[in-house]
């Protein structure tokens, strides 16, 4: 599993300071390295002879000034436009401006919109325009001269390379602060920022290159680095595919799916089949006896009829829990289950008695939201969409969406669970506070049953995982759910995609990354 660290602006600032205070690496050196990398990436581009660098008043502008000097030293025609009076520059940015001035660079000052208007030909005639106006520290809406510069760059520049993050994009959540640069390439430092991976900001970044600017690896040791963007590269599924010849179905786990009710039988079928296709050796569906015959099950899936009333599990099913759990490896509960009171009583008792890992989704989450604490102590995975997460937390959906990463981590830590917060960039938060941000998936997966399939895939992966592989298996399951959806959408188109297609293309996802 490939991971890329994701920082917020505060964390990045912390490591900049640690590099200087604890390792003696001057901030001027870090700026030199940052600007040097930007220049290097531009030199790797084709047909670049004329570059215009638009620098703002802060350290991001300083990075751009360094890049301008390096490009000038490599023989390119470089024009540097400073969007402030030189007297207002401070610290390292001021030092680098003074160096650039002595180096013979073409420097132009645009501290007013009128002055900027006179420099527009340098934007239009450049092969590449470097956006070094604002960095990750932007906190307020872009206005005035800066907004005007960004708008004109978007309109006139043939190609734009942004330094660290496109100016106008919030590094904290990807929101656009009034107006933002539409970059073709973003060169960012040490780690991704939230603004690179969440909409709408991610759509302004173009291609993204993450480069190291000299902060020692030891500076990260022992520090909290909670956020990671994950890419499935076949590590866990490759293990699943390489099965030993002297094994049998019992070696790959037995998933118990407790799901389904009148009118919601399809959810139980999808979850069960997904667990099977994810590699579980055995899958048993426990569902209300009076609707079990209506469930369109694959013949490989075993069934366990539960006492029911009007298509819903009733309290009599409690007496069968211990027998039903016998020999099972993972419990997956909730898809299409319904929230009838007697069904809720059964579920709570089931969770109390289940000493195996539990994957809870859909109506299981709604029941927990009504009844409070999660019974039992075995490893638990909750897979809410934003609405279900709002019911679990008791907080408005809008707040949870705005602070989704922070809220997911807080909930996982507080309740000692693994939380899979579904949606664009589905996030897996572990009880220790680590958060994995998934890179796969597409809008075509916003279709009925997609979450039921995810529940089944997670259960199937966990059924085969050793205890020490639990977290890895969970993260990979989420990644491969999204990857299967991506492969299906590429073949079928997003509007045509159904939850069943995700199951169908799961084998293609395995093969692509085996």
C-alpha positions as CSV (number, residue, x, y, z in Angstrom):
1,X,0.0,0.0,0.0
2,X,1.5,3.3,-1.1
3,X,1.0,6.3,1.2
4,X,1.8,10.0,0.8
5,X,1.7,12.2,3.9
6,X,-0.8,15.0,4.1
7,X,-0.1,18.1,6.2
8,X,-2.1,21.1,7.2
9,X,-0.4,24.5,7.2
10,X,0.2,24.4,11.0
11,X,2.0,21.1,10.8
12,X,4.1,22.2,7.9
13,X,5.1,25.3,9.8
14,X,6.0,23.1,12.8
15,X,8.5,21.1,10.8
16,X,10.0,24.2,9.1
17,X,10.7,25.5,12.6
18,X,12.1,22.2,13.9
19,X,14.4,22.0,10.9
20,X,15.9,25.4,11.9
21,X,15.7,25.3,15.7
22,X,16.7,21.6,16.3
23,X,18.8,20.8,13.3
24,X,20.3,24.2,12.5
25,X,19.0,24.3,8.9
26,X,18.4,28.0,8.2
27,X,15.0,28.9,6.7
28,X,16.9,30.6,3.9
29,X,18.3,27.2,2.9
30,X,14.8,25.7,2.8
31,X,13.6,28.5,0.6
32,X,16.6,28.0,-1.7
33,X,15.8,24.4,-2.0
34,X,12.1,25.0,-2.6
35,X,12.7,27.6,-5.3
36,X,15.4,25.4,-6.8
37,X,12.9,22.5,-7.1
38,X,10.3,24.7,-8.8
39,X,13.0,25.8,-11.3
40,X,14.0,22.2,-11.9
41,X,10.5,21.1,-12.7
42,X,10.1,24.0,-15.2
43,X,13.4,23.1,-16.9
44,X,12.0,19.5,-17.4
45,X,9.1,20.9,-19.4
46,X,9.2,21.1,-23.1
47,X,9.5,24.3,-25.1
48,X,10.1,26.7,-22.3
49,X,12.3,29.7,-23.2
50,X,10.5,32.6,-21.6
51,X,9.2,32.6,-18.0
52,X,7.4,35.2,-16.0
53,X,7.3,34.8,-12.2
54,X,4.5,36.6,-10.3
55,X,5.6,36.9,-6.7
56,X,3.5,37.9,-3.7
57,X,4.6,39.6,-0.5
58,X,5.3,36.6,1.7
59,X,7.5,33.4,1.8
60,X,5.7,31.9,-1.2
61,X,6.8,35.0,-3.2
62,X,10.3,34.3,-1.8
63,X,10.2,30.8,-3.2
64,X,9.2,32.2,-6.6
65,X,12.0,34.8,-6.5
66,X,14.5,31.9,-5.9
67,X,13.0,30.0,-8.8
68,X,13.3,33.1,-11.1
69,X,17.0,33.4,-10.2
70,X,17.7,29.7,-10.9
71,X,15.9,29.9,-14.3
72,X,17.8,33.0,-15.2
73,X,21.1,31.2,-14.3
74,X,20.1,28.4,-16.7
75,X,19.9,30.9,-19.6
76,X,16.1,31.4,-19.8
77,X,14.6,34.7,-20.4
78,X,13.0,35.5,-17.0
79,X,10.8,38.4,-15.9
80,X,10.0,38.8,-12.2
81,X,6.8,40.7,-11.3
82,X,6.6,41.7,-7.6
83,X,3.0,42.4,-6.5
84,X,4.1,44.7,-3.6
85,X,6.6,47.4,-2.9
86,X,10.1,45.9,-2.2
87,X,10.2,47.9,1.1
88,X,7.3,45.7,2.4
89,X,9.2,42.4,1.9
90,X,10.5,40.8,5.1
91,X,12.9,38.1,6.2
92,X,14.0,35.5,3.7
93,X,11.8,36.9,0.9
94,X,13.5,40.3,1.3
95,X,17.0,38.7,1.2
96,X,16.2,36.8,-1.9
97,X,14.8,39.8,-3.6
98,X,18.0,41.7,-2.9
99,X,20.0,38.8,-4.3
100,X,17.8,38.7,-7.4
101,X,18.2,42.4,-7.9
102,X,22.0,42.1,-7.9
103,X,21.8,39.1,-10.2
104,X,20.6,41.1,-13.2
105,X,17.1,39.8,-13.3
106,X,14.4,41.7,-15.1
107,X,12.3,43.0,-12.2
108,X,9.0,44.9,-12.4
109,X,6.9,46.2,-9.5
110,X,3.1,46.2,-9.7
111,X,1.7,47.4,-6.4
112,X,-1.4,48.8,-8.1
113,X,-3.8,47.5,-10.7
114,X,-2.7,50.2,-13.1
115,X,0.9,49.1,-12.8
116,X,-0.2,45.5,-13.3
117,X,-2.1,46.4,-16.5
118,X,1.1,47.7,-18.0
119,X,2.8,44.3,-17.4
120,X,0.2,42.0,-19.0
121,X,2.3,41.4,-22.1
122,X,4.8,39.6,-19.9
123,X,2.0,37.2,-18.9
124,X,0.7,36.7,-22.4
125,X,4.1,36.2,-24.1
126,X,5.6,33.8,-21.6
127,X,5.9,30.1,-22.2
128,X,5.3,29.5,-18.5
129,X,4.0,31.8,-15.8
130,X,5.0,30.9,-12.2
131,X,2.3,31.6,-9.6
132,X,4.1,32.5,-6.3
133,X,1.5,34.9,-4.9
134,X,0.1,33.1,-1.9
135,X,1.1,29.8,-0.2
136,X,-0.5,27.6,2.4
137,X,-1.0,30.4,4.9
138,X,-3.8,32.1,3.1
139,X,-6.7,32.7,5.5
140,X,-8.9,35.4,3.9
141,X,-10.6,36.1,0.6
142,X,-8.4,37.3,-2.3
143,X,-9.3,40.8,-3.4
144,X,-8.0,43.8,-5.2
145,X,-4.7,43.6,-7.1
146,X,-4.2,40.0,-6.2
147,X,-7.6,38.9,-7.4
148,X,-7.0,40.9,-10.6
149,X,-3.6,39.3,-11.2
150,X,-5.1,35.8,-10.7
151,X,-7.9,36.4,-13.1
152,X,-5.6,37.8,-15.8
153,X,-3.1,34.9,-15.3
154,X,-5.9,32.4,-15.8
155,X,-7.1,34.2,-18.9
156,X,-3.7,35.0,-20.6
157,X,-1.0,32.6,-19.4
158,X,-0.4,29.6,-21.7
159,X,0.8,27.4,-18.8
160,X,0.9,28.1,-15.1
161,X,3.1,26.4,-12.5
162,X,2.0,27.1,-8.9
163,X,4.4,27.2,-6.0
164,X,3.2,24.9,-3.1
165,X,-0.5,25.4,-3.8
166,X,-2.5,27.5,-6.4
167,X,-2.9,31.0,-5.0
168,X,-6.5,31.4,-3.7
169,X,-7.0,27.8,-2.7
170,X,-7.2,27.1,1.0
171,X,-4.7,24.6,2.0
172,X,-6.9,23.6,5.0
173,X,-10.0,22.3,3.1
174,X,-9.7,23.0,-0.6
175,X,-12.1,25.9,-0.6
176,X,-11.6,28.8,-3.1
177,X,-11.0,32.1,-1.3
178,X,-12.9,34.2,-3.9
179,X,-10.7,33.4,-6.9
180,X,-7.9,30.9,-7.5
181,X,-5.1,30.2,-10.0
182,X,-5.9,27.4,-12.4
183,X,-2.5,25.7,-12.5
184,X,-1.2,23.1,-15.0
185,X,1.4,21.9,-12.4
186,X,1.7,22.4,-8.7
187,X,5.1,21.8,-7.0
188,X,4.5,21.3,-3.3
189,X,7.0,20.7,-0.5
190,X,7.5,17.7,1.8
191,X,3.9,16.5,1.8
192,X,0.5,17.1,0.2
193,X,-1.9,19.6,1.8
194,X,-5.6,19.1,2.2
195,X,-6.3,21.7,-0.5
196,X,-4.5,19.5,-3.0
197,X,-6.9,16.6,-2.5
198,X,-10.3,18.0,-1.7
199,X,-12.7,19.7,-4.0
200,X,-12.9,22.3,-5.4
201,X,-9.2,23.0,-4.7
202,X,-7.9,19.8,-6.2
203,X,-9.4,20.8,-9.6
204,X,-7.1,23.9,-9.6
205,X,-3.9,22.1,-9.0
206,X,-3.2,20.3,-12.3
207,X,-0.5,17.7,-12.0
208,X,1.1,17.7,-8.5
209,X,4.7,17.0,-7.7
210,X,5.8,16.5,-4.1
211,X,9.4,17.4,-3.5
212,X,11.7,17.3,-0.5
213,X,13.4,20.5,0.5
214,X,15.8,19.3,3.2
215,X,13.8,18.8,6.4
216,X,15.6,15.7,8.0
217,X,13.6,12.5,8.1
218,X,14.4,12.3,11.8
219,X,12.4,15.5,12.4
220,X,9.3,13.4,11.7
221,X,10.2,10.6,14.0
222,X,8.1,10.3,17.1
223,X,5.8,13.1,15.9
224,X,2.1,12.8,15.2
225,X,1.7,12.4,11.4
226,X,-2.0,11.5,11.3
227,X,-3.0,12.0,7.7
228,X,-2.1,9.8,4.7
229,X,-3.4,9.7,1.2
230,X,-3.4,6.0,0.1
231,X,-3.0,4.4,-3.3
232,X,-3.6,0.6,-3.7
233,X,-0.6,-1.1,-5.1
234,X,-1.5,-4.7,-4.6
235,X,0.3,-5.4,-1.4
236,X,-2.5,-7.0,0.5
237,X,-4.5,-8.4,-2.5
238,X,-1.3,-9.9,-3.9
239,X,-1.0,-11.9,-0.7
240,X,-4.6,-13.1,-1.1
241,X,-4.0,-14.1,-4.7
242,X,-0.9,-16.2,-3.9
243,X,-2.7,-19.0,-2.0
244,X,-0.8,-22.0,-0.7
245,X,-1.7,-25.3,-2.4
246,X,-2.4,-27.2,0.9
247,X,-5.1,-24.8,2.1
248,X,-8.9,-25.1,2.2
249,X,-11.9,-22.8,2.4
250,X,-11.7,-22.6,6.2
251,X,-8.3,-20.9,6.0
252,X,-9.9,-17.9,4.4
253,X,-12.4,-17.0,6.9
254,X,-16.2,-17.3,7.4
255,X,-18.2,-14.1,7.1
256,X,-21.6,-13.8,8.8
257,X,-23.7,-11.2,7.1
258,X,-26.8,-10.1,9.2
259,X,-28.9,-8.0,6.8
260,X,-32.1,-7.6,4.9
261,X,-35.8,-6.9,5.7
262,X,-39.0,-6.5,3.8
263,X,-38.4,-4.2,0.8
264,X,-34.6,-4.2,1.4
265,X,-33.5,-7.7,0.4
266,X,-31.2,-6.5,-2.3
267,X,-28.8,-4.9,0.2
268,X,-28.2,-8.3,1.9
269,X,-27.5,-10.0,-1.4
270,X,-25.0,-7.3,-2.5
271,X,-23.1,-7.4,0.9
272,X,-23.0,-11.2,0.9
273,X,-21.8,-11.5,-2.7
274,X,-19.2,-8.8,-2.2
275,X,-17.7,-10.6,0.8
276,X,-17.5,-13.8,-1.3
277,X,-15.9,-12.1,-4.3
278,X,-13.4,-10.3,-1.9
279,X,-12.0,-13.7,-1.1
280,X,-13.7,-15.0,2.0
281,X,-13.7,-18.8,2.1
282,X,-17.3,-19.0,3.3
283,X,-20.2,-16.6,3.6
284,X,-23.4,-17.1,5.5
285,X,-26.4,-14.7,5.2
286,X,-28.6,-14.5,8.3
287,X,-31.9,-12.8,7.3
288,X,-35.6,-12.7,8.3
289,X,-37.0,-16.2,7.5
290,X,-40.1,-14.8,5.8
291,X,-38.2,-12.8,3.2
292,X,-35.2,-15.1,2.8
293,X,-36.7,-16.7,-0.3
294,X,-37.0,-13.3,-2.0
295,X,-33.2,-12.6,-1.8
296,X,-31.4,-13.1,-5.1
297,X,-28.4,-15.0,-3.7
298,X,-25.5,-16.5,-5.5
299,X,-25.7,-20.3,-4.9
300,X,-22.3,-20.3,-3.1
301,X,-23.8,-18.3,-0.2
302,X,-25.2,-20.2,2.7
303,X,-28.2,-18.9,4.6
304,X,-29.4,-18.9,8.2
305,X,-33.1,-18.0,8.6
306,X,-34.0,-15.9,11.6
307,X,-37.3,-15.6,13.4
308,X,-39.2,-12.7,11.9
309,X,-42.5,-10.8,11.8
310,X,-43.7,-9.0,8.7
311,X,-40.3,-9.4,7.1
312,X,-38.3,-8.0,10.0
313,X,-36.1,-9.9,12.6
314,X,-37.9,-10.2,15.9
315,X,-36.7,-10.8,19.5
316,X,-36.9,-14.6,19.2
317,X,-33.8,-14.4,17.1
318,X,-31.8,-13.6,20.2
319,X,-32.0,-17.2,21.3
320,X,-30.1,-18.3,18.2
321,X,-27.2,-15.8,18.4
322,X,-24.7,-18.2,19.9
323,X,-25.4,-20.9,17.4
324,X,-25.4,-18.5,14.6
325,X,-21.9,-17.1,15.6
326,X,-20.4,-20.5,15.9
327,X,-17.3,-20.8,13.6
328,X,-17.6,-17.4,12.1
329,X,-14.6,-15.1,11.6
330,X,-16.2,-11.7,10.9
331,X,-19.6,-10.2,11.4
332,X,-21.1,-7.7,8.9
333,X,-24.4,-6.2,10.0
334,X,-26.8,-3.6,8.9
335,X,-27.4,-3.5,5.1
336,X,-31.2,-3.4,4.6
337,X,-31.7,-4.5,8.2
338,X,-34.4,-2.0,9.2
339,X,-34.7,-0.2,12.5
340,X,-37.8,-1.9,14.0
341,X,-37.5,-2.0,17.8
342,X,-37.3,-5.8,18.1
343,X,-34.6,-5.9,15.4
344,X,-32.7,-3.3,17.4
345,X,-32.9,-5.5,20.5
346,X,-31.5,-8.4,18.5
347,X,-28.7,-6.4,17.1
348,X,-27.6,-5.0,20.4
349,X,-27.5,-8.5,21.9
350,X,-25.7,-9.8,18.9
351,X,-23.0,-7.2,19.3
352,X,-22.7,-8.0,23.0
353,X,-22.0,-11.6,22.3
354,X,-19.9,-11.4,19.1
355,X,-16.2,-11.7,20.1
356,X,-15.2,-11.4,16.4
357,X,-14.5,-8.3,14.4
358,X,-17.7,-6.4,13.5
359,X,-18.4,-4.3,10.3
360,X,-21.4,-2.2,10.9
361,X,-23.3,-0.2,8.2
362,X,-26.6,1.4,7.3
363,X,-29.4,0.5,9.7
364,X,-27.0,-1.0,12.2
365,X,-25.6,2.5,12.5
366,X,-29.0,4.1,12.8
367,X,-29.9,1.7,15.6
368,X,-26.6,2.5,17.4
369,X,-27.3,6.3,17.0
370,X,-30.6,5.7,18.8
371,X,-29.3,3.5,21.6
372,X,-25.9,5.0,22.3
373,X,-22.8,3.0,23.3
374,X,-21.6,0.2,21.0
375,X,-21.8,-3.1,22.9
376,X,-18.9,-5.5,23.1
377,X,-15.1,-5.0,22.9
378,X,-14.0,-6.7,19.8
379,X,-12.5,-4.7,16.9
380,X,-15.3,-2.7,15.3
381,X,-15.6,-0.9,11.9
382,X,-18.3,1.7,11.4
383,X,-19.0,2.7,7.8
384,X,-21.3,5.8,7.8
385,X,-22.1,8.1,5.0
386,X,-22.3,11.8,6.1
387,X,-26.0,11.6,7.1
388,X,-25.4,8.5,9.2
389,X,-22.3,10.1,10.7
390,X,-24.4,13.1,11.7
391,X,-26.8,10.9,13.5
392,X,-23.9,9.1,15.3
393,X,-22.3,12.4,16.4
394,X,-25.4,14.4,17.0
395,X,-23.8,17.2,15.1
396,X,-25.1,19.0,12.0
397,X,-24.2,17.3,8.7
398,X,-22.7,20.6,7.4
399,X,-20.3,20.8,10.3
400,X,-19.2,17.2,9.9
401,X,-18.6,17.8,6.2
402,X,-16.6,21.0,6.8
403,X,-14.4,19.3,9.5
404,X,-14.8,15.8,8.2
405,X,-11.2,14.7,8.8
406,X,-11.0,16.1,12.2
407,X,-14.4,14.8,13.2
408,X,-13.6,11.3,11.9
409,X,-10.4,11.2,13.9
410,X,-12.1,12.5,17.1
411,X,-14.9,9.9,16.8
412,X,-12.5,7.0,16.2
413,X,-10.3,8.0,19.1
414,X,-13.1,8.6,21.5
415,X,-15.1,5.4,20.8
416,X,-12.1,3.2,20.1
417,X,-13.4,2.1,16.7
418,X,-12.3,2.2,13.1
419,X,-14.4,4.7,11.3
420,X,-14.9,4.6,7.5
421,X,-16.4,7.9,6.6
422,X,-17.8,7.4,3.1
423,X,-18.0,9.9,0.3
424,X,-15.5,11.6,-2.0
425,X,-12.1,10.8,-0.5
426,X,-13.5,8.2,1.8
427,X,-11.5,8.4,5.0
428,X,-10.5,5.6,7.4
429,X,-9.8,6.8,10.9
430,X,-8.1,4.4,13.3
431,X,-8.5,4.4,17.1
432,X,-4.9,5.7,17.5
433,X,-5.8,8.8,15.4
434,X,-4.2,7.8,12.1
435,X,-6.4,8.8,9.2
436,X,-6.1,7.3,5.7
437,X,-7.6,9.3,2.9
438,X,-8.6,7.1,0.0
439,X,-7.6,8.2,-3.5
440,X,-9.8,5.9,-5.6
441,X,-13.5,6.1,-6.5
442,X,-15.7,8.3,-8.7
443,X,-19.1,10.0,-8.7
444,X,-20.6,7.1,-10.6
445,X,-20.4,5.1,-7.4
446,X,-23.0,7.4,-5.8
447,X,-25.7,4.8,-6.5
448,X,-27.9,2.6,-4.4
449,X,-26.0,-0.4,-3.0
450,X,-22.5,0.9,-3.3
451,X,-22.2,1.1,0.5
452,X,-23.5,-2.4,0.9
453,X,-20.8,-3.7,-1.5
454,X,-18.1,-1.8,0.5
455,X,-19.4,-3.5,3.7
456,X,-19.0,-6.9,2.1
457,X,-15.6,-6.2,0.7
458,X,-14.3,-5.0,4.0
459,X,-15.7,-8.1,5.8
460,X,-14.2,-10.4,3.1
461,X,-10.7,-8.8,3.5
462,X,-10.8,-8.9,7.3
463,X,-11.9,-12.5,7.2
464,X,-8.5,-13.4,5.6
465,X,-6.3,-11.0,7.5
466,X,-4.1,-11.8,10.5
467,X,-4.6,-9.7,13.6
468,X,-1.6,-7.6,12.8
469,X,-2.9,-7.0,9.3
470,X,-6.3,-5.7,10.3
471,X,-5.7,-2.0,9.7
472,X,-3.9,-2.6,6.4
473,X,-6.7,-4.9,5.2
474,X,-9.3,-2.4,6.1
475,X,-7.6,0.4,4.2
476,X,-6.9,-1.8,1.2
477,X,-10.6,-2.9,1.1
478,X,-11.7,0.7,0.8
479,X,-9.1,1.4,-1.9
480,X,-10.1,-1.6,-4.0
481,X,-13.8,-0.8,-3.7
482,X,-13.0,2.5,-5.2
483,X,-10.6,1.1,-7.8
484,X,-13.2,-1.5,-9.0
485,X,-15.6,1.4,-9.3
486,X,-13.1,3.3,-11.4
487,X,-12.5,0.4,-13.7
488,X,-16.2,-0.2,-14.1
489,X,-16.8,3.5,-14.8
490,X,-14.0,3.6,-17.4
491,X,-15.7,0.7,-19.3
492,X,-19.4,1.4,-18.7
493,X,-19.4,5.2,-18.0
494,X,-20.3,6.8,-14.6
495,X,-24.1,7.2,-15.2
496,X,-24.4,3.6,-16.2
497,X,-22.5,2.2,-13.2
498,X,-24.4,0.1,-10.6
499,X,-23.4,-1.4,-7.3
500,X,-23.3,-4.8,-8.9
501,X,-20.8,-3.6,-11.4
502,X,-18.4,-2.8,-8.6
503,X,-18.5,-6.4,-7.5
504,X,-18.1,-7.5,-11.2
505,X,-14.9,-5.4,-11.6
506,X,-13.3,-6.3,-8.3
507,X,-11.4,-9.1,-10.0
508,X,-10.1,-6.6,-12.6
509,X,-8.9,-4.4,-9.7
510,X,-7.0,-7.3,-8.2
511,X,-5.4,-8.3,-11.5
512,X,-4.4,-4.7,-12.2
513,X,-2.5,-4.5,-8.9
514,X,-1.4,-8.1,-8.2
